[in-house]
Amino acid sequence: MFRFQKQLPKKYLDASDNDLIKAIESAKSKLANTVFILGHHYQRDDIMRFADAAGDSLGLSRKASEQKQAKYIVFCGVYFMAEAADILTREDQSVILPDLNAGCSMADMADLDSVEQAYDELGEIIDIESLIPITYMNSSAALKAFVGAHGGSVCTSSNAKAVVTWALSKGKQILFFPDQHLGRNTAFQLGFNESDIVVWDPNKPLGSNHEIDIERATFILWKGHCSVHQRFTPEHIQSFRANHPGGVVIVHPECSHETVELADFVGSTDFIIKTVSGLNDDTDIAIGTEIHLVNRLSTSNPNKRIISLDPLVCPCSTMFRIDLKHLAWILEELCLGNVHNVISIDQETSENAAKALSRMLEIV
């Protein structure tokens, strides 16, 4: 989804990295405790150096909600993360995204209209009261609100198993969006198999399924994916093992099930960080996740040989939009009393989304 980001003043476009760094340091010092900068693990290093807290999307939203003094929460991540932070913070706090075009291709694969249409179509085939919707954290506030209004929950990559288990205690079927891979990997983790799963293609009638298949499925998975994590393949793992006997493979659960099956460890970004820390020195490690985190782990673990599972993998292009230019502009404008790029969710959406987030927090 495209969002309009105003053109930066020429002084920022022409500034050197060194000048931008000095500007950020000066503005951050002037703003003091009124501003709190959050940095997602996938951000580039020159941004992370200014983060007051680092973490995954949910962890950072929690950090935002814990801030008592900060008037401005500058979220160096992507749009859906800033939305979640706005839902969880106070009304007198402003959540700011340095570049409004920092979105998420996966989150954009499921929009409210498409999900509502799918829900209506499914209601003509199955008992809709027994269908529990679950949305991944990587989704819009509108979808979190839809889930909250229909008795479902949000999940993250670290607690998907617990949330799905909860959902199956409440109903017979699950509509899981927008990432089919996390949904499938969680289903297999709980002992289900492909016969229990259908994939819903929002661009085709009945999601490109037969009614009988939908009726007998436990999991209805949205046809969405992460453009970075889907790149990691079984062939990458086989190549790594051939070149690094005894090496360790760690991947994110947004990878395909075929890739996950062959990995040694599977988990969220925080899980990956902790797993790497616990491995012995002199270990060869291939990691299937965003390259900035992989490179940062390599730097912070010099006694371990850490590489990307796919040596050609590109960075998350939307995360990459947050740069020194936009951060310097946002902070210097705050010093002048000008607040830009505020992410604000309307009250009804916020209330329903908060229900879904609260259910998730209660489950774990």
N, C-alpha and C positions, 0 to 999 in steps of 0.2 A: 504494500500500500504506500503510495507516494504522499508525503506531507511536505508542505512548503517551508523551506528554510531560507530565510532572507540572506541576501548576499552580504558577506562580511565586509567591513570597511577596508579600504586599500592598505592601511597601515598594518593590518594583520596578514593580509595576503602577501605582502612584500617582506615581512619581518623574517629574520633568520631564526632558527631554532633557539639559539642562545639568547636572542632578545626576547623571544616568547617565554622562555623559561624564567628569565628575570622578571618579566611582567607578571607572570603567574605567582611567583614567589612573593613579590611585593604586594599584589592584590590580596593574596591569601593571608598575609601578615596583617594587613589593614582590616580585613573582615573578621579576623580572629575567630571567636567562638560562634559568630552568627552564621557561619557557613560550614558545612560538613560534606566532604567529597567522598563518594562511593566509587570503587573501581571493581568491575567484574573481572574474573580471572582471565578472560579472553582479550582484555584490553592490551594495547601495546605498552611497552615498558616506559616510554617517556610520559605516558599518562599515569601509569600506576605509581610512579614516584611521588605523585601529589595526592594519592588516595589516603584518606584518614582511616578507611577500612576496606579490605579486599574480601571477596567471597563470591558465592554463586548468587543466582537471582533472588531466591527466597532468603538466604542468609543476609544479603544486603538490605532487603526490605525490612527485615527484623531490626537490623542496625539502625535504619532510618527511623523506625518507630520508637526506638530507645533514646533518641536524641532529645534532650530536654532544653538545651540552650540554643541550638541551631535554628535560625529562622529560615535558612535556605539549605535544601538538600540537593546538591549537584550530583546527579546520577550519571556516571560514565559507564554506560551500558547501552541498552536498546530500549525502544519505546515501551514494550509491554512491562519491562522491569520498572520503569519510572511510573507507569500506571499503578502497579501493585504497591509501590512505595507511597503514592499519593493516597491510596485507599487506607493504608495502615498508619499514616501520619496524622497529626492534628490539623484542624482547619486553619490555624494561624501559621502553619508552615507551608512553604512553597517548594515543590519538587521540580527541579529544572533539568532538562536534557540538553546538553550543549549543542547537539545537531539534531534537529527534528527528523531528518532523513535516516537516522540510525534506527532501522527497524529490524525485523526478523522474517526471513523468507518463509520459514516454517509456520510462524504465527499467522502470516498472511494467507496460508493455504486453507484456512478455515475461517470464514466470516460468519457473522450472525445470521444473515439471510439464508445462507446455504445450510447452516446447522438447523435452523428452524424448519426449513423445507424438508430436510432429512427426517427430523423428528415427526413432522406431520405424516410423511409417507410411511414411516415405521409404525405409526399409530393405527394405520389402516390394516396392518398385517399382524401385529403382536399386541399383547397387553402392555400398553404404554406405561402403566403404573408399575410394572415389574422391570422397566428399563431404567437403569441408573446412569446418568451422564457423568463422565469424568473428563475434565480438561487438564491438560498438562500446563504447568506454570507458563510455558512458552505460548501464550495465547492472549488475546485482547481482553481488556476489562469487560467488554460487552459479552464475551463468551463465558468469562468467570461469573458474570451476573446471571446469564442463562442457566448455568449449572446450579448456582445458588438458589434460583427460583424454582428449579425442578428437582430439588432434593438430592443433588449430587455434590461432588467435591472437586477441589483442585488437587493435583499431585505434583511432586517433583521427581526427578530421576532417582533420588535417594529413598523416597518413601512410597513409590508407586505400588510395591507389593502390599504394603499395609493398607493403602487406600483401596486397592482393588479387592483385597480380602474383605474389607468393611463393606464395600459396595455389594459383593455377592451375598453378604449376610442380610442385606436390605432388599435385594431383588434377584431376578433370575438371569438378566442380561445386562451387558454394559455397552454403552456407546462411548468410545474412547477417541478423543481428538486433541491436537491435530497430528500427533506423531504415531504412525502405524508401527514403527519399529520398537519404540518403548512399550507400546501396548502388547505387541507380540512377544517380546522378550519377557515381559512380566507374566503373561499367560503361561508360557513355557516354564517359567520359574515356579509357578504354582501347580504344575503337573498337567496342564492342558496341552493340546496339540493342534495341528492345522485344521483338523476336522471340526474343532470348536470355534473356528475363526472365519469371519468373512471381512473383506475389505470394502469400504463404502467409497465409491467414486462419485463425488458431488456433481460431476458434469454429465452423469448418465442416469436414466430412469432406474429407480430402486437401487441406485449405487452400483449398477451393473451386476446385480444378483438376482437369483430366482427366489420367489417367496419361500419355498420350502427350506432353502439354505439359511435364510434369515431367521426363520422360525426355530430352527434347531441350533443356531449359533449361540454361544455364550458371549462371545466378544464380537462387536461390530466396530472395526477399526477404520478411522478416517484415513483416506489416501493422502497422507502428508509425510514429510520427511525433512531432515536437516541436510542442507546442501553440502555441509562440511563432513558430517559423520557418515553419510551414505557413500562417501568415496573410499572408505576403508573396506578392503575385500579379503576373502580367504586367501587369495593369491598373494597378497601382501604379507600375511602371516606365514604362509609356506616359504616365501622367499627369505623372510627374516630368520626363520628357524634353520634354514639351510645354511645361511651365512653366520649365524650366531647360535651354535649348539648350546643348549642350556640357558639360553636367553629367556626373558620374561616378557609376555605381551599383556598390556593393559588397555582396555577399550571402554568407551562410553556406551551406555545402553541405547543410545540413539543410532548405533550402528545396526546393520542388518543382522538377523538372527544367525545366518550362516557364518558371519564374522564373529559374533559373540560366542558361538559354540566352540570355536577354536582358540579363544583367548584364555589366558591363565586367570585373569582378574577382570571383572566387569563392574563399573560403578560410576557415580557422579563425579564431578570435578573435585569436590572435597575428598571423596573416596580415593580418587587417583593420586592426589597429593599425599594423603596419609599412607597409601600403599607404597608409593615410591620411597617415602621416608623410612618405612620399615624394612625395606629390602637391604641385603648385605652390600657392602662396598664391592666394587669391581664387578658388579652385575651389568650385563647387557640388557637394556630395557627399551622396548618399542611401545609407544603410546599412540592410541588411536583417538585423538581429540584435537582441538584447535591448536595451531602451531605456536601461538604466543605463549600459551601455558606450557607446552612441551619445551620450548626454548628456555623459559624461566625456570622450569624444573631442572633442566640440564645445568644451568648456571648455578643454582642453589645446591646441587648435589654433584660437586666436581669429582668425587670418587666413584661415580657410577656413569656408565656410558649410556646416555639417554638420547634416543632419536625418534623422529616421527615415523609411525608405521608406514605412512605413504610419503616418501621423500619429495614428491611433487605437490603435496597438498597445499592449497592456498589458504590464506587467513580468512576468517569470517569477514566478508566484505562490508557488512552493515556495522559490525562492531568497529571496524577500521575507520569509520567515518568520524569517530570522536578523536580529535587531534589537538595539538598544542594551540593551533589558531583559534579553534572554537572555544576551548577552555579559557584561554587568555581573554577573549572577547567577553564571555559570560561573566568572568570574575571582575574584570575592570569596569564593566557596565554596572555591576552590583555596587561597586565602590562609589559610583556616581548616582546611585539610587534608581537605576533603570533595571527592571527585572524582565528578562526575555525567556522565551521557550518554557513557560510554566505548563506543566502537565496537570490538568484539572479534570476530574471525573465527576459527572453530574451525580446528585444525591441518590436517586433511585438505583442507578447502575452501581454506585459505590456500595450501597447498603446490601444489595443482592450478591455482589462479588465478595463482600466481606463475610457473608454467610458461608460461601464456599471455601474461603480461605480459613475461616474459623473451624469449619468441620475438619479440614485437613490437619490443622494444628491440634485438634482434640483427638484425632485418630492416632497420631504419632506421639 
